[in-house]
Amino acid sequence: MTKALRDIPLSVLDLAPIVEGSTAAQSFQNSLDLAQKVEKWGFHRYWLAEHHAMPSVASSATAVLIGHIAGGTSTMRVGSGGIMLPNHAPLIIAEQFGTLESLYPGRIDLGLGRAPGADQRTARALRRDLRIGGDDFPELLEELREYLRPRTSDNAGALRAIPGEGLNIPIWLLGSSDFSARLAGLLGLPFAFAGHFSPNYTLPALQTYRHCFRPSDVLSEPYAMVGVNVMAADTDELAERLATSHYQAFLNLIRGDLKPIQPPVDNMDELWSEFEKMSVQAQLRSSIIGSPDTVKQKLQELLEATQADELMITTQMYRHEDRVRSFEIVADVWKA
């Protein structure tokens, strides 16, 4: 049965982008402004991503920023997309999200990833012990889940997360390959796939998740969300031009030349080599760029291909006004 775009929830993934000539403080103001607007437009969740040592990303202290956004909104769910669990002691995450859930009951999501969200030097500074990494993710996850379980006679002697224990904080597993897809399925947890930067693995990972899924006390059937880059504008031509800021961000990442988000340009061919162009386009080939009609058609095609239960939209643009307009267009075509 074909799903219609209007019949599923849409959500937002935000990296609190820092643009050239601006500051992290301004990016936080922009994120709150965007969150307040998309809440009015009916978006279901607003997630923030953990990245470190990146001049273009301000959401490194993810739990703090979640509190900022949740405090300035009232109905949307707010959460992490995600917390990179190997970077943190599970007890700390249980306490942080227990605090958030206590402040904003029924509105907090805990999305978890196993990548570092940083280079190796930064990961070492975060973890202090590089022997802990992605391979330890299942054990770290189980430790975290134990802290959040209600206190009973069976776990009376366990360490306690206060606040945290006994709170109903939905845990999502995030992934860009099939590792977390398989684990989420086996544990009966919701799964969010990073289709916005790992398009080649989207369908295989979703197939793995659904095949491995076992019902749990959390979910009786699979629930999959797919991330997608959307750069919408009033015309296809304007959207293509605004998307060059996003292209430049990935180009600089490939080159190891990290910078704030750059202004759009008229001609990317003046900036990248043919090999770099192919690399960036391969990484971003699932991006949806265009006018309202183009965006509506391509979002529907993505939904039909993935059979996602929810889509999570992320948009990187230089001007905050253009990013807000992009989400406004998505909201309009979603409900049309």
Secondary structure, DSSP 8 states (H G I E B T S, - for coil): ----GGGS-EEEEE--B-BTT--HHHHHHHHHHHHHHHHHTT--EEEE----S-TTB--SSHHHHHHHHHHT-SSSEEEEEEEEGGGS-HHHHHHHHHHHHHHSTT-EEEEEE-S-SS-HHHHHHHHS-TTSSGGGHHHHHHHHHHHHS---GGGTTS---TTTTT----EEEEESSSHHHHHHHHHT--EEE-TTT-GGGHHHHHHHHHHH----SS-SS--EEEEEEEEE-SSHHHHHHHTHHHHHHHHHHHHT---SB----S-GGGT--HHHHHHHHHHTTT-EEESHHHHHHHHHHHHHHH--SEEEEE---SSHHHHHHHHHHHHHHHH-
